[in-house]
Amino acid sequence: MVSQMRHSQPGRIIWTWRMGDSSSSSCEVIRDGLRLLEEDQQRRQAVIDGLRGEIERGRRSGKPKPAAEVLDRLERKYSKMAKERAK
């Protein structure tokens, strides 16, 4: 039987394989490794597809506003709220 341990390092995951049973073959280890790579690739693709969907949704949401306009409005709003709380 092949067992695996997952070690996290910033930005990546390292898999350590241990042969727990002498009946495990190299082919099994390679097959398991390839399966894990495939699963990882599918998870990444799902994330990418989700991000692409969000980008498209944003594009269809209407005409964009200039960032300065939005930030000025938020600054006025929160300055007003802070002044009201100080009273």
URHUNOR-V638072 format. One record per residue. N is the residue number from 0. PHI is phi in radians with two decimals (999 if undefined). Layout:
n=N phi=PHI
n=N phi=PHI
This chain:
n=0 phi=999
n=1 phi=-1.73
n=2 phi=-2.00
n=3 phi=-2.30
n=4 phi=-2.22
n=5 phi=-1.88
n=6 phi=-2.01
n=7 phi=-1.69
n=8 phi=-2.28
n=9 phi=-0.91
n=10 phi=1.49
n=11 phi=-2.80
n=12 phi=-2.11
n=13 phi=-1.98
n=14 phi=-1.78
n=15 phi=-1.94
n=16 phi=-1.75
n=17 phi=-2.24
n=18 phi=-1.55
n=19 phi=-1.56
n=20 phi=-2.45
n=21 phi=-1.19
n=22 phi=-1.39
n=23 phi=-1.23
n=24 phi=-1.84
n=25 phi=-1.05
n=26 phi=-1.06
n=27 phi=-1.13
n=28 phi=-1.12
n=29 phi=-1.12
n=30 phi=-1.05
n=31 phi=-1.11
n=32 phi=-1.10
n=33 phi=-1.14
n=34 phi=-1.10
n=35 phi=-1.13
n=36 phi=-1.10
n=37 phi=-1.09
n=38 phi=-1.08
n=39 phi=-1.11
n=40 phi=-1.10
n=41 phi=-1.15
n=42 phi=-1.11
n=43 phi=-1.09
n=44 phi=-1.13
n=45 phi=-1.11
n=46 phi=-1.13
n=47 phi=-1.06
n=48 phi=-1.06
n=49 phi=-1.10
n=50 phi=-1.13
n=51 phi=-1.08
n=52 phi=-1.10
n=53 phi=-1.14
n=54 phi=-1.08
n=55 phi=-1.11
n=56 phi=-1.06
n=57 phi=-1.14
n=58 phi=-1.11
n=59 phi=-1.48
n=60 phi=-1.36
n=61 phi=2.25
n=62 phi=-1.20
n=63 phi=-1.24
n=64 phi=-1.79
n=65 phi=-1.08
n=66 phi=-1.02
n=67 phi=-1.04
n=68 phi=-1.10
n=69 phi=-1.15
n=70 phi=-1.15
n=71 phi=-1.10
n=72 phi=-1.08
n=73 phi=-1.13
n=74 phi=-1.10
n=75 phi=-1.08
n=76 phi=-1.05
n=77 phi=-1.35
n=78 phi=-1.16
n=79 phi=-1.09
n=80 phi=-1.09
n=81 phi=-1.14
n=82 phi=-1.16
n=83 phi=-1.17
n=84 phi=-1.23
n=85 phi=-1.26
n=86 phi=-1.22
